[in-house]
Amino acid sequence: MNNPTILVIGGTGMLGAPVAQQLKADGFTVRLLARNPEKARKMLGEGYEIISGEVADAKALRAALTGVDGVHISLKGGPTAADYERMDHLATRNIAQAARETGVGRVTLLSAYAVSAEKADTPESRSKFRGETALKASGVPFTIFRATWFMESLPLFVQGKSLSLIGDQIHSLHWVAASDYARMVSNSYQTDETLNKELYIFGPEAYTMGDAMKIYAEHAGVKVTLLSTQMLAVLGALTFNTEWKGMATLMKHYEKWGEDGSPDEANRLLGTPKITLKEWCQKKRR
Ligand SMILES: NC(=O)c1ccc[n+]([C@@H]2O[C@H](COP(=O)([O-])OP(=O)(O)OC[C@H]3O[C@@H](n4cnc5c(N)ncnc54)[C@H](OP(=O)(O)O)[C@@H]3O)[C@@H](O)[C@H]2O)c1
């Protein structure tokens, strides 16, 4: 029998690439739907089936889904409300429906914590909630990964020599390394116990965003600077900077909502994440 084939959509992304690599390392045949096959090949190397196309192209999506056992969705929307809706909701809905029609065995989706009807108070969280809801309604077996903040996000807040802490981020967060998460996603394809579940992916230690940034800043040789969400929103409006406006709204959501759910079931079924923030920083420096 051939190895199961898993399609990764978003396999060139910060969080999709480690999943594609882990699945391949674990013996799956990995197919990618890539807008830029050359970029995918350069980034991931040989040994992947690559279908050229974008997720809104129904024909390319069907071709990518044909003959696969599972599909992992790791797309990113934003920063406008329309783009969150296009990627986090509509793309997820379309993939799930097409997966159901082509007889795909399961869909796994990277979502986030604080995604629920009660907490759908920003374009991102609303679209993610709608995407999760559409996946569940599609009838295809699913696993939703409600992940906390990834350690890989920390460098994204660096500009020059400064690391911006945006907003009053009071909540303790279990920062997780993408490689731990990728191993958990791959393991999820090796058991049926994960089907039709939302699993919370939390790392081994909790730090507020400010404390995590201090640790990363020390390793990266940068300084943490504070910026309120109001100030970023005003700067974004004055300079017509959609990214900044979107970031201000996103960080307001995380000022308000801390982690919800428990990682116990994910850890029991998929293995506990082990990499600490300090270990991750040291590895990154090497
Ligand atoms: N950062 C965190 O801490 C965190 C925590 C929880 C959840 N998440 C969620 O994780 C998800 C993935 O984030 P990320 O940082 O990995 O995003 P990313 O690096 O921007 O990756 C997005 C991927 O989607 C692909 N893509 C974009 N538009 C596409 C289209 N129209 N058709 C096909 N492929 C398309 C991109 O391909 P190209 O190479 O062609 O651009 C890329 O491979 C996001 O939804 C985010 O909200 C993040």
The ligand as an SDF file (V2000), in Angstrom:
LIG
                    3D

 48 52  0  0  0  0  0  0  0  0999 V2000
    1.4420   33.5620   14.6600 N   0  0  0  0  0  0  0  0  0  0  0  0
    0.8120   32.9460   15.6460 C   0  0  0  0  0  0  0  0  0  0  0  0
    1.2510   32.9650   16.7930 O   0  0  0  0  0  0  0  0  0  0  0  0
   -0.4600   32.1880   15.3450 C   0  0  0  0  0  0  0  0  0  0  0  0
   -1.1410   31.5470   16.3910 C   0  0  0  0  0  0  0  0  0  0  0  0
   -2.2880   30.8190   16.0940 C   0  0  0  0  0  0  0  0  0  0  0  0
   -2.7500   30.7720   14.7900 C   0  0  0  0  0  0  0  0  0  0  0  0
   -2.0780   31.4240   13.8040 N   0  0  0  0  0  0  0  0  0  0  0  0
   -2.6090   31.3530   12.4220 C   0  0  0  0  0  0  0  0  0  0  0  0
   -1.7380   30.6010   11.6050 O   0  0  0  0  0  0  0  0  0  0  0  0
   -2.1190   30.8260   10.2420 C   0  0  0  0  0  0  0  0  0  0  0  0
   -0.8980   30.7450    9.3460 C   0  0  0  0  0  0  0  0  0  0  0  0
   -0.0080   31.7720    9.6920 O   0  0  0  0  0  0  0  0  0  0  0  0
    1.4260   31.9210    8.9990 P   0  0  0  0  0  0  0  0  0  0  0  0
    2.1650   32.9160    9.8140 O   0  0  0  0  0  0  0  0  0  0  0  0
    2.0160   30.5910    8.7260 O   0  0  0  0  0  0  0  0  0  0  0  0
    1.0300   32.6040    7.6140 O   0  0  0  0  0  0  0  0  0  0  0  0
    1.9610   32.8550    6.3600 P   0  0  0  0  0  0  0  0  0  0  0  0
    3.3930   32.6710    6.6820 O   0  0  0  0  0  0  0  0  0  0  0  0
    1.5320   34.1560    5.7620 O   0  0  0  0  0  0  0  0  0  0  0  0
    1.5510   31.6770    5.3710 O   0  0  0  0  0  0  0  0  0  0  0  0
    0.3710   31.6960    4.6210 C   0  0  0  0  0  0  0  0  0  0  0  0
    0.4400   30.6110    3.5760 C   0  0  0  0  0  0  0  0  0  0  0  0
   -0.7620   30.6670    2.7970 O   0  0  0  0  0  0  0  0  0  0  0  0
   -0.4180   30.7000    1.4180 C   0  0  0  0  0  0  0  0  0  0  0  0
   -1.4510   31.4390    0.6810 N   0  0  0  0  0  0  0  0  0  0  0  0
   -1.8310   32.7120    0.8990 C   0  0  0  0  0  0  0  0  0  0  0  0
   -2.8070   33.0440    0.0540 N   0  0  0  0  0  0  0  0  0  0  0  0
   -3.0520   31.9350   -0.7180 C   0  0  0  0  0  0  0  0  0  0  0  0
   -3.9310   31.6440   -1.7610 C   0  0  0  0  0  0  0  0  0  0  0  0
   -4.7910   32.5540   -2.2000 N   0  0  0  0  0  0  0  0  0  0  0  0
   -3.9150   30.4050   -2.3230 N   0  0  0  0  0  0  0  0  0  0  0  0
   -3.0330   29.4710   -1.8720 C   0  0  0  0  0  0  0  0  0  0  0  0
   -2.1570   29.6910   -0.8680 N   0  0  0  0  0  0  0  0  0  0  0  0
   -2.1640   30.9080   -0.3070 C   0  0  0  0  0  0  0  0  0  0  0  0
    0.9270   31.4100    1.3750 C   0  0  0  0  0  0  0  0  0  0  0  0
    1.5480   31.1030    0.1460 O   0  0  0  0  0  0  0  0  0  0  0  0
    2.5870   32.0890   -0.5950 P   0  0  0  0  0  0  0  0  0  0  0  0
    3.9390   31.5080   -0.2960 O   0  0  0  0  0  0  0  0  0  0  0  0
    2.2220   31.9680   -2.0220 O   0  0  0  0  0  0  0  0  0  0  0  0
    2.3900   33.4750   -0.0340 O   0  0  0  0  0  0  0  0  0  0  0  0
    1.5980   30.7660    2.5600 C   0  0  0  0  0  0  0  0  0  0  0  0
    2.0510   29.4830    2.2190 O   0  0  0  0  0  0  0  0  0  0  0  0
   -2.8530   32.1820   10.2490 C   0  0  0  0  0  0  0  0  0  0  0  0
   -4.2160   31.9720    9.9520 O   0  0  0  0  0  0  0  0  0  0  0  0
   -2.6780   32.6800   11.6770 C   0  0  0  0  0  0  0  0  0  0  0  0
   -3.7570   33.4540   12.1160 O   0  0  0  0  0  0  0  0  0  0  0  0
   -0.9330   32.1140   14.0500 C   0  0  0  0  0  0  0  0  0  0  0  0
  1  2  1  0
  2  3  2  0
  2  4  1  0
  4  5  1  0
  4 48  2  0
  5  6  2  0
  6  7  1  0
  7  8  2  0
  8  9  1  0
  8 48  1  0
  9 10  1  0
  9 46  1  0
 10 11  1  0
 11 12  1  0
 11 44  1  0
 12 13  1  0
 13 14  1  0
 14 15  2  0
 14 16  1  0
 14 17  1  0
 17 18  1  0
 18 19  2  0
 18 20  1  0
 18 21  1  0
 21 22  1  0
 22 23  1  0
 23 24  1  0
 23 42  1  0
 24 25  1  0
 25 26  1  0
 25 36  1  0
 26 27  1  0
 26 35  1  0
 27 28  2  0
 28 29  1  0
 29 30  1  0
 29 35  2  0
 30 31  1  0
 30 32  2  0
 32 33  1  0
 33 34  2  0
 34 35  1  0
 36 37  1  0
 36 42  1  0
 37 38  1  0
 38 39  2  0
 38 40  1  0
 38 41  1  0
 42 43  1  0
 44 45  1  0
 44 46  1  0
 46 47  1  0
M  CHG  2   8   1  16  -1
M  END
$$$$
